[in-house]
Amino acid sequence: MLLEFKTSNYKSFKEELCLSLIPAPKQKGLDYSILQTKIGQKKYKGLNSTVIYGPNACGKTNIIGSMDTFKSIVLRGNIRNEDTKNMPNAAANALELIPNNLDTEVAPVTFSIKFIEAETLIEYSISAELGKFLEIDYPRKIVSEVLIINEELIFSRNENLEFGALNNIKDYLVNAFEKNSASAMSLSSSNLNKEELFLMNGFKTMFSSKLVSLIANWFDNKFMVIYRADALHLVRKFTDPKKESIYIEKTLNEAANQFGINSNALGYVFDGDKKEAKLCSLFKRGSKSTAIPAEIFESYGTIRFVNLFPLVVNALLNGGTLVIDEFDASIHPMALMSIINIFHNDDINIHNAQLIFNTHNPIFLNANLFRRDEIRFVERDDDSHHSISYALSDFGTAGAGGVRKSDDYMKNYFVDRYGAIKDIDFTPIFESLLNGQKEV
């Protein structure tokens, strides 16, 4: 369960962005949006959804991009560029794209995350110097790195490496650690690599591969960040596929039929020796079925839904945090409402799954659907080009600028009560074009 994510100097977010999923105080109603878990005798609460609004090019996608980039850095364990260039988020591969492009001086990029996994509260942060924007040859280095478990410091890396309450993770430590603790600390301190995360390298090897595995598995399998959802292509693999076989998934077809398909069914077809299957539209012809590539016959919205739905299922079954850019693109609002309501359903969302997405669709600005602390806005200053983000709950409830649960959120947003909206008028452009034509 994600509780908080922070970043600074990531593209347009020059100052610190804090995306908090910890319920704001004094917010009443919609208790189904509150997730709760217990660690020892202490209870922790988290929001199960967040919707992000703002005009085009304000920085909404940068929030999701920063999460995706941090995830990529953690899983590869260093701040070197990734050789593979097949990800839609270029900044996750080429880190010189991260620093704010207007900076004239080098400033560190920071990432911080707080989440709960396996009844363990994990807080991990890094700060790194990557140079200035597009400065490819800058000698990168980790400035700081901190790991905190159950509110106790485990290690802190700055100029030196310091260790805290290792007894707090004694069940995770490698065998015979107590006998070799002094040498492990000394060896790890003297062998720090300025471009490598201590967590994923020295700490994993000499202190606790079990704890690092817990953290890495959460990042890899439960922190499901989808950058550029319009480019999402789900690859299906089967362990022992048969040549020229068709695999039909019952759950996916039931959902697709509710959503709307143009064929009799959808299936994954193998042709040749590849283990990757191709999504196809299936047509019954007597006792036989004919298959053609789904992208030829189905609508773009259907393809997007079919690629997205298994991720929703995965999140709900495994308690994942699903973060999606442009969640609503090409998908009907009724289908989106159903997915959101499932995340809000305490009888179905029993594993504390979460949904975070950005959108331009105003129908979600509804006090009966989202709490004020679940609705966030992003706006960018036209002069500095810096982005900021804030929640509807930040306005408070008192005074002329207060926001109350009884307010019409959608109406107030479009009359610029909350900011994060831009007045757009293309009329002068076309008037100029028409005047130009007359002159000619």
Secondary structure, 3 states (H helix, E strand, C coil): CEEEEEEECECCECCCEEEECCCCCCCCCCHHHEEEEEECCEEEEEECEEEEECCCCCCHHHHHHHHHHHHHHHHHCECCCCCCCCCCCHHHHCHHHCCCCCCCCCCCEEEEEEEEECCEEEEEEEEEECCCCCCCCCCCEEEEEEEEECCEEEEEECCCEEECCHHHHCCCCCCCHHHHHHHHHHHHHHCCCCCECCCCCHHHHHCCHHHHHHHHHHHHHHEEEECCHHHCCCCEECCCCCCCCEECCHHHHHHHHHHCCCCCEEEEECCCCCCEEEEEEEEEECCEEEEEEHHHHCCHHHHHHHHHHHHHHHHHHHCCEEEECCCCCCCCHHHHHHHHHHHCCCCCCCCCCEEEEECCCHHHCCCCCCCHHHEEEEEECCCCCCEEEEEHHHHCCCCCCCCCCCCCHHHHHHCCCCCCCCCCCCHHHHHHHHHHHHHC
